Amino acid sequence: MALNEKPQPPTNDDRDAKGMWKIAARYTALAMEVVFSVALCVYLGQWLDKRYDTTPYGFWIGVVIGVGAAIRSLVRMAKTVNFDKL
């Protein structure tokens, strides 16, 4: 761009690209939240099993809590999606 040219306003393509990046970031964060919530709860369940010799109860409690947290995240995200635009 030369010094005497005026900056151009963003085009629709630029706005669409920024919107797509925001959507991608939102769903990537959701995927990481689901994976880490299940993994952390399973890890803590296994740690409890080793510490208190309660195998496999801690593991399964961790799985249930982790999956519950993942479902909660998915439901929370589904409430924010505007299905009319799809």
N, C-alpha and C positions, 0 to 999 in steps of 0.2 A: 504494500500500500504506500503510495507516494505521500509526501508531506501535505500536499494541497488537497487531497481527497478526504471527503467526509466519511466517517465510519458508517457502515451499513447496518440497519436494524437486523436482528436475528430473523432468519427465515423460518418457515414452518418445519423444514427438515431439521434445523438445529433444535427447535423446541421438541420435536418428536424424538430425536436422539437423546436429549437430556431426560425426557420422560421415560424412555426405555431403560436408561441407566438407573434411574430411581427405582423402577419396578424390579430390575435385576438385583439391585442391592437389597431391596426389601425381602425378596424371596430367598436370597442367599443367606441373609441374617436369620430368617425363619428356619431354613434347613440346618444351619449351625446350631441354633437354639434347640431344635429337636434332638439332634445327635448328641450334643453335650449334656442335655438334661438326662437322657437315658443312660449315657455312659457314666456320668457322675453318680447317679443313683445306684447303678449296678456296682460300681467300684466301692461306694460306701457300704452297700449290702455285703459285699465280699469281705470288706475290712471288718465289719461287725461279726460275720461268721468266724473269721480267724481269731478275733479277740475274745469272743464269748463261746466259741465252739458250738455254734448253732446251725451248722451246715445242713441243709441248703436254704433255711428260712430267711436269712438276711438277704441272700441273693434274690429270692423271689419277691420279697417285699420291695427291694430296690427296683426290680423290673416293673412291678405294678406302679410304684410311685413315679418312676421315670416315664413310663408310657402315659400315665395320667397327666403329668406335666406337659408332655409333648402334645397330647390331645387338646389340652387347655390352650396351648400356644396356637395350634391350628384353628381352633374355634375362634379365638380372639382375632386372628388374621382374617378369617372368613367373614367376620362381622364388618370389617373395614372395606372389603372388596365391593365395588359397584358393579353388580352383575348386569345392569342395563347397558353398560358400555361393551360388554363382551359379545 
